[in-house]
Amino acid sequence: MIVRARTVVTMHGAPIENGAVAISGNRIVDVGRFREVSARHSGQEIIDVGEQALLPGLINAHCHLDYTCLRGKIPPQEFFEDWIRAINAEKAKLSAPDYLASITEGFSEAKRLGTTTIANLTAFPDLIAQIDPPIRTWWFAELIDVRSPERANELVDLATGALKRARNSGGGMGLAPHALFTASANLYRRCEEIGRREKLLLTTHLAESREEMEMFRDGSGPLYDLMKNIGRPMSDCGDQTPLGHFLKTVRDSSTALRSARNDKKAIQNDPEWIVAHLNELAESDFKLLETSKRKFHVVHSPRSHDYFGRRRFPFERLCALGFNVCLGTDSLASNLSLSLFAEMRAFQRSEPGLSPDKVLEMVTVNAARVLHQENALGRIRPAFQADLITIPRSSLANLFEEIVAFDGPVDWVMVDGKM
């Protein structure tokens, strides 16, 4: 088929007025002005979406659809550990069918709001096989061993088995040790080992809150007390920042694996982590980031960031150090919707100097890099996946400003070549 639109926003070169995209199966085969594309592919079905901008489908790089059902149920708390208690109390009321319904509702909302690819963390990987996602999905098994660190290897192996039983959603799989305060060093090491072996992506929450900084750097604070009271060993606290602790953990993991295998290959073969949040960084952390050989991707969730009242996200400094930064919605336990358009607007409010086309890159081009899909997703180019959306165009507004300002359901969505 050929999809014709008033404007095709390729994210690779200038937008194309009176543009068209030729699609064969689930792939884009041609992009250009309508007259030229239709001449090269004569006889194909033409779908004219009218006065619309045709965009690559948006990519949500960090989400927890488990908690779609918790929208509006937890008001902002004074301390992060109070929010942890509140969400745990809400989760205690939920059953497996509740989580299935929540995930299904979340997928439907995400697609309705223009997301065609999602990186979804679930604490219930056994449920994945029962779900047929309507959008391209990277499933991450979220892992916590704070109450049973002796089970780290078992938890990772069980999660990996569950991921392999998942239905093919056109996406991929990954492991997600939850955070430094809930996942042991051995859990991180096992995830790295299995991630290498099975070619799985790896993600974690890092440096999310002031309380996390107090716990690891100062060995004190309310989160420290909460973790100590539930029996977490606290010997890793009181000497370095969360970032420093994370870099040491993954460095030790890499060293141990190479030593065990007598592997002399360079460190660039180590997996790139996807780090969610990275809100709380000390000045010493930026020096660590500058000198560290381990690079990773950073996912920022602007509206969840605002919900928790975090300090200003260090976007400019991370970009200056060469880190790839993109956007995600986080969960509806700390957000109001799964709209990436709303995330772009929230981010633009905090970074008014960033042009709207660069903001759009954070949910297309940059997010595709996070999933190692920079040659398949996030742009409209030949050989890329046919994941497309449209939004209405006016005659006066700046195109990229209009895209970021869009607020509402998306009328036309194509995922994997299917409308």
Summary of the structure (lengths in Angstrom):
residues: 419
radius of gyration: 21.7
end to end distance: 11.5
largest distance: 70.5
contacts: 1449
relative contact order: 0.17
helix: 41%
strand: 22%
